[in-house]
Amino acid sequence: MYHPIKIAIVGGTGKVGRYIVTKALENGFHVRMLVRNPNKLTFKDDRIEIVQGNIQDVETVHKLINECQIVINTFGRPPRETPIYSYVTENLLKKMKELNISRYIGVSGGSLTINGDNKNIINRIGAKLFEFFLPKMMEDKKKEWNILSANKHIEWTLIRLPFVREGFETGDIKEKLTDMPGTKITNHDIASFIINEIENPKYIHQAPFISN
Ligand SMILES: NC(=O)c1ccc[n+]([C@@H]2O[C@H](COP(=O)([O-])OP(=O)(O)OC[C@H]3O[C@@H](n4cnc5c(N)ncnc54)[C@H](OP(=O)(O)O)[C@@H]3O)[C@@H](O)[C@H]2O)c1
């Protein structure tokens, strides 16, 4: 199957994002990937364009997403470092609007609570614990959500994840809009879910929870 579509990926070397590039290639997409250190890359393919740089640099954002049709953002940062999720997402969305790119898929954690959620008691306590122990990160994740949910120009999807484990594709992915259906998910399954959401968009302007 040939897709003349190019996907820009932020975070494609991280725990969550590391199989998205290969999954996208398997499905016939072309990929442009942001990397800070190309030596970290364990694979090579003619269909991968590498942009070396830092996502905090606006010129790098332009180089990364220019002439792409889809942006996937699995940027991450150690929980105790100053969080910049909202800043990264806001800059990506601004540049997407300027370049007329309409599709964005990002990730967040299951501890993000938004209007309309109906979390069970355990997940409510889990979310409170995250808010208590990582208040800056959770405030910033909330800010990122507010930026996305106010944006009507871009067809965004924000996927809320449980604990992510290194692992193969199980094909058993539970999805729900109001509560986290499980406790973990493999990063191969995340990649499949994201590529499937590109091919068969189901959650535009929504923030589904997924798990195994
Ligand atoms: N891991 C989990 O269990 C889990 C669970 C729920 C939600 N999430 C969410 O998933 C997202 C990704 O988390 P993760 O665990 O995959 O994080 P990670 O393993 O630390 O990966 C972070 C990714 O972001 C890239 N990155 C970081 N700073 C950058 C910068 N300044 N410029 C360009 N790229 C940069 C890293 O590139 P380098 O390779 O250059 O460092 C790497 O590709 C986060 O939003 C996190 O909250 C994760």
The ligand as a MOL file (V3000), in Angstrom:
LIG
                    3D

  0  0  0     0  0            999 V3000
M  V30 BEGIN CTAB
M  V30 COUNTS 48 52 0 0 0
M  V30 BEGIN ATOM
M  V30 1 N 6.5760 6.0290 29.9280 0
M  V30 2 C 5.3680 5.8850 30.4760 0
M  V30 3 O 5.0840 4.9020 31.2340 0
M  V30 4 C 4.2820 6.8830 30.1960 0
M  V30 5 C 3.0050 6.6600 30.7340 0
M  V30 6 C 1.9870 7.5530 30.4580 0
M  V30 7 C 2.2330 8.6770 29.6770 0
M  V30 8 N 3.4920 8.8840 29.1810 0 CHG=1
M  V30 9 C 3.7000 10.0980 28.3910 0
M  V30 10 O 4.3240 9.7640 27.1560 0
M  V30 11 C 5.1390 10.8460 26.7170 0
M  V30 12 C 6.5140 10.2940 26.3440 0
M  V30 13 O 7.0820 9.6700 27.4720 0
M  V30 14 P 8.3040 8.6420 27.3470 0
M  V30 15 O 8.2270 7.7880 28.5670 0
M  V30 16 O 8.3540 8.0330 26.0040 0 CHG=-1
M  V30 17 O 9.5480 9.6330 27.5190 0
M  V30 18 P 11.0700 9.3050 27.1690 0
M  V30 19 O 11.3290 7.8460 27.0840 0
M  V30 20 O 11.8750 10.1320 28.1230 0
M  V30 21 O 11.2550 9.8960 25.6920 0
M  V30 22 C 11.2030 11.2470 25.4850 0
M  V30 23 C 11.3490 11.5610 24.0100 0
M  V30 24 O 11.2980 12.9890 23.8580 0
M  V30 25 C 12.5220 13.4050 23.2230 0
M  V30 26 N 12.9380 14.7120 23.7250 0
M  V30 27 C 13.0550 15.0980 25.0180 0
M  V30 28 N 13.4470 16.3720 25.0920 0
M  V30 29 C 13.5940 16.8010 23.8020 0
M  V30 30 C 13.9640 18.0170 23.2220 0
M  V30 31 N 14.2640 19.0800 23.9660 0
M  V30 32 N 13.9960 18.1210 21.8640 0
M  V30 33 C 13.6910 17.0360 21.0940 0
M  V30 34 N 13.3070 15.8520 21.5930 0
M  V30 35 C 13.2690 15.7320 22.9280 0
M  V30 36 C 13.5470 12.3540 23.6010 0
M  V30 37 O 14.6250 12.4130 22.7120 0
M  V30 38 P 16.0890 11.9060 23.1350 0
M  V30 39 O 16.1480 10.4720 22.6620 0
M  V30 40 O 16.9990 12.8040 22.4020 0
M  V30 41 O 16.2070 12.0350 24.6260 0
M  V30 42 C 12.7110 11.0870 23.4510 0
M  V30 43 O 12.5470 10.7410 22.1010 0
M  V30 44 C 5.0990 11.8780 27.8490 0
M  V30 45 O 4.0870 12.8020 27.5470 0
M  V30 46 C 4.6910 11.0610 29.0540 0
M  V30 47 O 4.0350 11.8540 30.0310 0
M  V30 48 C 4.5180 8.0220 29.4160 0
M  V30 END ATOM
M  V30 BEGIN BOND
M  V30 1 1 1 2
M  V30 2 2 2 3
M  V30 3 1 2 4
M  V30 4 1 4 5
M  V30 5 2 4 48
M  V30 6 2 5 6
M  V30 7 1 6 7
M  V30 8 2 7 8
M  V30 9 1 8 9
M  V30 10 1 8 48
M  V30 11 1 9 10
M  V30 12 1 9 46
M  V30 13 1 10 11
M  V30 14 1 11 12
M  V30 15 1 11 44
M  V30 16 1 12 13
M  V30 17 1 13 14
M  V30 18 2 14 15
M  V30 19 1 14 16
M  V30 20 1 14 17
M  V30 21 1 17 18
M  V30 22 2 18 19
M  V30 23 1 18 20
M  V30 24 1 18 21
M  V30 25 1 21 22
M  V30 26 1 22 23
M  V30 27 1 23 24
M  V30 28 1 23 42
M  V30 29 1 24 25
M  V30 30 1 25 26
M  V30 31 1 25 36
M  V30 32 1 26 27
M  V30 33 1 26 35
M  V30 34 2 27 28
M  V30 35 1 28 29
M  V30 36 1 29 30
M  V30 37 2 29 35
M  V30 38 1 30 31
M  V30 39 2 30 32
M  V30 40 1 32 33
M  V30 41 2 33 34
M  V30 42 1 34 35
M  V30 43 1 36 37
M  V30 44 1 36 42
M  V30 45 1 37 38
M  V30 46 2 38 39
M  V30 47 1 38 40
M  V30 48 1 38 41
M  V30 49 1 42 43
M  V30 50 1 44 45
M  V30 51 1 44 46
M  V30 52 1 46 47
M  V30 END BOND
M  V30 END CTAB
M  END
